[in-house]
């Protein structure tokens, strides 16, 4: 074999290896979710029941909508938000307050989303000045929690019997619960905006290389604010769905939502440094997290052990995806 032929074979082998790595990066999680479902049907009691499958997708819809929204923030290079839970709880309370005051769940939903988006714009502007997004969202989340706890005095916020605000949770479209339909539509819309619009490309480029983005004429400040708006839309919609599902809200509810949302984004393969990821993968990550959680419920795993197992699984997947990403870029 000549030197030229040897080099050619080497390039072909390297290209084949890179193709395999990229295939694993793109399809490992969906395949894992399918395998998890198939194995659980045979090994986990009651997993194959319709009520269980419905519960998984309903839980995934709440986590997923928040995760899909947060994907824009992570893609922009601003890591993630640690204020998911208090923000969603505040939005849920606004939904109840305005919905009951106007006797309209639509006005309640609009008010909740607007309030959450305004908070997102404020945080986006602060972060665009150069502050760390994790610290800002954690601080704002703490303030929101404090305000809601003081205003409500730790009591439940719930609508009176004369007002029905559960419609967003109980309505079905062709037998599919509305939260799941909203989850699918929101994911599709987020994917389109991220992959096929100018602002989506700007978010990708900003996360990949801030200096290159700035030299290309992209405004880091405006793009960061847009990323926070996208995230806040997800949080606002999740707030409405959460309120409609649980009917009553308390300041300290949904304690695991922040970690589940961050886990879904990272398990979905979005690079924590930004520039690489997809809302669809975050949605699949949410389905994976919800499936694992439901399996542990059905097998009566203690709460502490649940968090330990979920944490180990998330860390393992994130490390594997990081290694595959690095290997694929060589």
FENBEL-V892726 format. One record per run of one state. SS is the DSSP state (2 for helix, 1 for strand, 0 for the rest). FROM is the first residue (numbers start at 1). TO is the last residue. If there is no record, write none. Layout:
SS_FROM_TO / SS_FROM_TO
This chain:
0_1_2 / 2_3_43 / 0_44_49 / 2_50_75 / 0_76_83 / 2_84_102 / 0_103_104 / 2_105_128 / 0_129_132 / 2_133_152 / 0_153_156 / 1_157_158 / 0_159_166 / 2_167_170 / 0_171_171 / 1_172_173 / 0_174_175 / 1_176_177 / 2_178_196 / 0_197_197 / 2_198_208 / 0_209_209 / 2_210_215 / 0_216_219 / 2_220_246 / 0_247_247 / 1_248_249 / 0_250_256 / 2_257_267 / 0_268_278 / 2_279_298 / 0_299_302 / 2_303_328 / 0_329_330
